[in-house]
């Protein structure tokens, strides 16, 4: 073999070992569980997979052996038989015993998965197109509420910042607000949705539950180790389905208590007096905050939107037209477009964000939307 042939063999060997190294980077299994229930599910999954593999090898191995060993070319003739009682009893009893052996631990695991009773903390997760809303409704932190939306920069998503996207280890899996829970505490998640079916799924915490409009479903988890765990909506909830991640941050108890204290102070500071009379300037200031939380991803901070995808608010006939038409559009959304209903906004926040859009950029209507006007059309 000459030098040329030798180099080909070396190149082939290098490619082979490189491919093995590359495949080693891929994870072809469940995520490492961070809950005892998750460990049980992982072990059960492994056992069942091994049993299925053994059955596969046994059945197909015997079949291929029989076909090869008793082929016509070596002089065998096809046997003529039917209704062999022993064989029929065997292929009925053996699968039955295997299924029962698997059903016992699987049933116990399913029962444990569904037992969300006596939680230390209860959080309501509401799916929206396309973000999550969280309300802490029982346990330490009760009264805390916030929205959690994708925080990956738009430039990375649109492909104008390729370097940033390649350097981002949590691309499309990062949010502006994390769900924060204490380590070692049972957390009950109540799921529902405001528009279409979503699903709250965090693999490492072994929790997945559909969020269905008009229904309350529940699931639970108990994290055994502090850290950050990421998940996603697991239902095809629309064109931005891949852009509503979930981030759960598990803290040590003392750290969690400090977080709760900070959040409760923010809630108290942001609490709106229902009897307050709002000036146009106050509504516009509040509306800027609501716009940044709910609208900026589509309509952009400049109000110019994204050409071909999201319409501009700057100079919009709707924004500069009758107030009632804009209120109805934001409340109910518009079918067939990316404009979703924003009924989850309070009357004050709805009035504020409309006032902001009607008096920002080149829009100078000079009027304000009162909370009472939003309430009347709700």
C-alpha positions, 0 to 999 in steps of 0.5 A, a space after each residue: 500500500 503506497 503513501 496515498 492509500 495509507 493517508 486515506 486510511 488515516 483520514 478514514 480512521 480520523 473521521 471515525 474517531 471524530 464522529 464518535 467524539 461528536 456523538 458523545 456531545 449528544 444526550 440521547 436519554 432523559 435529563 438527569 432528574 433532580 427529584 426522587 420521583 424523577 429518579 423513580 421514573 428514570 429507573 423505571 424507564 431504564 428497566 422497561 427499556 432493557 426488558 424490551 431490548 431483551 425481548 426484541 433480541 430474543 424474539 428476532 434472534 430466534 426468528 432469524 436463527 430458525 429461518 437461517 437454520 431451517 432454510 430450504 437450500 440446506 434440505 429442510 421442508 416446511 413443517 405442517 402444524 397448527 393449533 399447538 396448545 402448548 405454544 399458544 399457552 406459552 405466548 399468552 402467559 409469558 407476555 401476561 406475566 411480563 405486563 403484570 410485572 411492569 404494571 405494578 411499579 408503573 401504577 405505583 409511580 403514576 399514583 405518586 405522580 398524581 398525589 399533589 396533596 399537602 403542598 408546602 407551596 402552591 403556584 398557579 401557572 397561566 399560559 398565554 400566547 406566548 408567555 407564562 403568568 405566575 401567582 403564588 397562592 399558598 405558602 410562603 410568598 403568597 400574593 406574589 404575581 408576575 409574568 415570565 417571557 422569553 428574554 433571548 435578544 431579538 437580534 439572536 432570534 432573527 439571525 442578525 447576531 449570529 455570534 451572540 446566538 452561538 455564544 449563548 448557552 441558553 438560547 431560547 431557554 431564558 426568561 426575564 422572570 424566574 419561578 423561584 421555589 425553595 429546595 426540599 419543599 413540595 410545590 404544587 403547580 396549578 395550570 390553566 390557560 387564557 387562550 389555547 392549550 399550553 403545557 408546563 414542562 420542566 424535564 429535570 423536575 419530572 413535571 409536565 401538565 397541560 394548561 387548558 382554558 377553562 380548566 384547572 389541572 395540577 402537578 407537583 415536584 420537590 427539588 432535591 438540589 438548588 439550581 436553575 432548571 429549564 423547560 418549555 411549553 410542550 403543546 403546539 400553541 401557535 407560531 411562537 410556540 418555541 418561544 415561551 420557555 420556563 425557568 425554575 430557580 431552586 433556592 436554599 430556604 434562607 435565600 428563598 425567604 429573602 427573595 420573597 421579602 424583596 418581591 413582596 416589597 415590590 408588590 406593595 410598591 406597585 399596588 394600585 389604589 382602586 379609588 385613585 384618580 389618574 392624570 394623563 401623565 400618570 397613565 402614560 408613565 404606567 403605560 410605558 411599563 405595561 408596554 415594556 412587559 407585554 408589547 415591546 417584543 412584537 411592536 418594538 420600543 420604537 413602535 415601528 413593529 417588525 415589517 411583514 410580521 407585526 404592524 407598527 403602532 406609530 402612525 397606526 389608524 387604529 391607535 390614532 382612531 376612536 378609543 373604543 375601537 382600540 380598547 376592543 382590539 386589545 381586549 379581544 385580539 384579532 383572529 387570524 393575526 398574531 394579535 392576542 387578547 389581553 383581557 388579563 390586564 387590569 382596567 388600570 393597566 389596559 387604560 394606561 398602555 392605550 394612553 401610552 400608545 396614543 401619545 407616544 412616538 408620532 402619535 399625538 391624540 392628546 387624549 387619555 383612556 380612563 380605567 372606567 372606559 376600559 371596564 365598560 367595554 370589557 
